[in-house]
Amino acid sequence: MTSFVIKIIAICSMFCDHLSDSLIGHFTFLNVIGRIAFPLFAFQIVIGYKKTSNVKKYLTRLLIFAIISQIPFQVFITNYTGERFNLNIFFTLACGLISLIILNKNFTKNKVLNTAIQIMLISIICILSWLLNFDYKVTGILTIILIYYTYPCDWNEDKKTIEYRKTPLLFLGAICLSLIEYGDILMQGQLTVFIQIFIASLLPIFIMLAYNGEKGKSLKYFFYAFYPVHLIILDLISLQLND
């Protein structure tokens, strides 16, 4: 499965989620399908970081589309989820990428001190994601870090070698993060909804493991632009239906 195919699955899943929020209602089966999206976007950040020839341009691109998408995103969530203020998913992905950069940067020759600095900086990023109400907040950033450390293959080094020993850690970490992210649904007594969402949040792992290391078709800016454009379109459709 190429990166292109995985991106298509991710945006289709995301579209289902937002379609439900804007035109049907929250906690429908389409929202369950929507839980597949973010882990796949997080996976693309990891793959992008490993393969990009210019990480600064990659980060800049994410931040530019974060700014472009913020107004459509804020209008959407205000109208359909009741949230007063959130920062959109591009901010979460960008901060996840920054976290990967930090984890691979040597701030000092002292390994213990270097690790302490890395942990401190990433902790600051996580705190900011919570204070500024990022989409997926801390769990979003931790998902990117989890995939980076536990995904069983580095396609940049050897396309023929797959180390599956870390895969159980990927599943375990995903289970823990899913419990944290969706635990409030369980606390509200919605056991059936929680089970459906919990299962859907683990399905992306199987899609990741089907990745063949190939890029596939290149529609880079389409995937970036799809996010704000589809929010605007859904909002306009909803307004027309409610008139």
C-alpha positions in Angstrom: 0.0 0.0 0.0 1.5 3.3 -1.1 1.6 6.5 0.9 -0.9 8.0 -1.6 -3.4 5.3 -0.9 -3.0 5.7 2.9 -3.6 9.5 2.5 -6.8 8.8 0.5 -8.1 6.5 3.3 -7.2 9.2 5.9 -9.0 12.0 4.1 -12.1 9.9 3.3 -12.3 8.9 7.0 -11.9 12.5 8.1 -14.6 13.6 5.6 -17.0 11.0 7.1 -16.4 12.3 10.5 -17.0 16.0 9.6 -20.0 15.0 7.3 -21.7 13.5 10.3 -21.0 16.5 12.6 -22.3 19.0 10.1 -25.3 17.2 8.5 -26.3 14.3 10.7 -25.1 14.6 14.3 -22.4 13.5 16.6 -21.5 9.9 17.6 -22.9 8.3 14.5 -21.2 5.4 12.7 -19.6 8.0 10.4 -17.9 9.5 13.5 -16.6 6.0 14.3 -15.1 5.7 10.8 -13.6 9.1 11.4 -11.4 7.8 14.2 -9.3 6.1 11.6 -8.0 9.4 10.2 -5.7 10.9 12.8 -3.4 8.0 13.4 -2.8 7.8 9.6 -2.1 11.5 9.4 0.4 11.0 12.3 1.9 8.1 10.4 2.4 10.4 7.4 4.2 12.9 9.6 6.6 10.2 10.6 7.2 8.9 7.1 7.5 12.5 5.8 10.1 13.3 8.5 12.2 10.3 7.6 12.0 10.9 3.9 11.9 14.6 3.4 15.0 16.3 2.0 14.2 19.6 3.7 12.5 19.3 7.1 12.3 23.1 7.5 10.2 23.5 4.3 8.0 20.6 5.4 7.4 22.3 8.8 6.8 25.6 7.1 4.2 24.1 4.8 2.3 22.6 7.8 2.3 25.9 9.6 1.1 27.8 6.6 -1.8 25.5 6.1 -2.5 25.6 9.9 -3.0 29.3 9.6 -5.0 29.1 6.4 -7.3 26.4 7.9 -7.9 28.0 11.3 -10.9 30.2 10.4 -12.8 27.5 8.4 -12.0 25.1 11.3 -13.1 27.5 14.0 -16.4 28.3 12.2 -17.0 24.6 11.7 -16.5 23.5 15.3 -18.4 26.5 16.7 -21.4 25.6 14.6 -21.4 21.9 15.0 -19.5 20.8 18.1 -20.1 23.7 20.5 -16.4 24.2 21.1 -15.4 27.9 21.7 -11.8 27.7 20.6 -9.6 25.0 19.2 -6.4 25.0 17.1 -6.8 22.8 14.0 -5.1 19.5 13.3 -2.2 21.1 11.3 -1.0 22.7 14.5 -1.0 19.3 16.2 0.9 17.7 13.2 3.4 20.6 13.1 4.1 20.3 16.8 4.5 16.5 16.4 7.0 17.1 13.7 8.9 19.6 15.9 8.9 17.0 18.6 10.6 14.5 16.2 13.2 17.2 15.3 13.9 17.7 19.0 14.3 14.0 19.7 17.0 13.8 17.0 18.8 17.0 18.0 22.0 17.0 20.1 21.8 20.0 22.4 24.8 18.9 24.4 27.5 16.2 24.3 26.3 14.9 27.7 23.7 12.2 26.9 21.8 12.4 30.2 21.6 16.2 30.0 20.6 16.0 26.3 17.8 13.6 27.1 16.6 15.8 30.0 16.5 18.9 27.6 14.6 16.9 25.0 12.0 15.7 27.6 11.6 19.2 28.9 11.1 20.8 25.5 8.6 18.1 24.4 6.8 18.5 27.8 6.4 22.2 27.1 5.0 21.4 23.7 2.5 19.0 25.2 1.5 21.6 27.9 1.0 24.2 25.2 -1.1 21.8 23.1 -3.4 21.4 26.1 -3.5 25.1 27.1 -4.2 26.2 23.5 -6.7 23.4 22.9 -5.1 21.7 20.0 -7.1 19.2 18.1 -6.3 15.8 19.8 -4.1 17.8 22.2 -1.4 15.8 24.0 -2.5 12.5 22.8 -2.0 13.7 19.2 1.6 14.6 19.7 2.3 11.4 21.7 0.7 9.4 18.9 3.3 10.8 16.4 6.1 10.0 18.9 4.8 6.5 19.5 4.7 5.7 15.8 8.1 7.1 15.3 9.7 4.8 17.9 7.6 1.7 17.4 6.8 1.5 13.7 8.5 -1.8 12.7 10.4 -0.6 9.6 12.6 2.2 8.4 12.1 2.2 4.7 14.9 4.8 4.2 17.5 2.3 5.4 16.4 -1.1 3.9 13.1 -1.8 2.1 13.6 -5.5 2.4 14.0 -5.6 6.2 11.0 -5.4 8.5 11.5 -5.7 12.3 8.2 -6.7 13.8 9.5 -7.0 17.4 8.3 -3.5 18.3 4.8 -4.0 16.8 3.3 -5.2 20.2 4.6 -1.9 21.7 2.8 0.0 18.9 -0.4 -1.8 19.8 0.0 -1.3 23.5 0.8 2.4 23.2 -2.2 2.9 20.8 -4.5 1.2 23.3 -3.3 3.4 26.2 -3.6 6.6 24.1 -7.1 5.6 22.9 -8.2 5.0 26.5 -7.0 8.4 27.4 -8.5 10.2 24.4 -11.9 8.5 24.4 -12.2 7.6 28.1 -14.7 10.3 28.7 -17.1 8.6 26.4 -16.9 5.5 28.6 -17.3 7.6 31.7 -20.5 8.9 30.3 -21.9 5.4 30.1 -21.8 5.1 26.4 -20.2 1.6 26.3 -21.2 0.6 22.8 -20.0 3.9 21.3 -16.7 3.6 23.2 -16.1 0.0 22.0 -16.8 1.0 18.4 -14.5 4.1 18.6 -11.8 2.1 20.4 -11.7 -0.6 17.8 -11.7 2.0 15.0 -8.8 3.8 16.6 -6.7 0.6 16.4 -7.5 -0.3 12.8 -5.0 2.3 11.3 -2.2 0.1 12.7 -3.0 -2.6 10.2 -3.1 0.0 7.4 0.4 1.2 8.5 1.7 -2.3 8.5 0.5 -2.6 4.9 2.7 0.3 3.8 5.1 -0.7 1.1 7.5 2.2 1.4 6.5 3.7 -1.9 5.1 7.3 -2.4 2.6 6.5 -5.2 0.9 9.3 -7.0 2.0 12.8 -6.0 -0.9 15.2 -5.2 0.9 17.0 -2.3 -1.0 20.2 -2.2 -4.4 18.5 -2.8 -4.1 16.7 0.6 -3.2 20.0 2.3 -5.9 22.0 0.7 -8.6 19.3 1.2 -8.8 20.1 4.9 -9.9 23.7 4.8 -11.9 23.3 1.6 -14.0 20.4 2.7 -14.9 22.2 6.0 -16.0 25.3 4.0 -18.1 23.1 1.6 -19.8 21.2 4.4 -20.6 24.4 6.2 -22.1 25.9 3.1 -24.2 22.8 2.5 -25.4 22.8 6.0 -26.4 26.5 5.8 -28.3 25.8 2.6 -30.2 22.9 4.1 -31.2 24.9 7.2 -32.4 27.9 5.3 
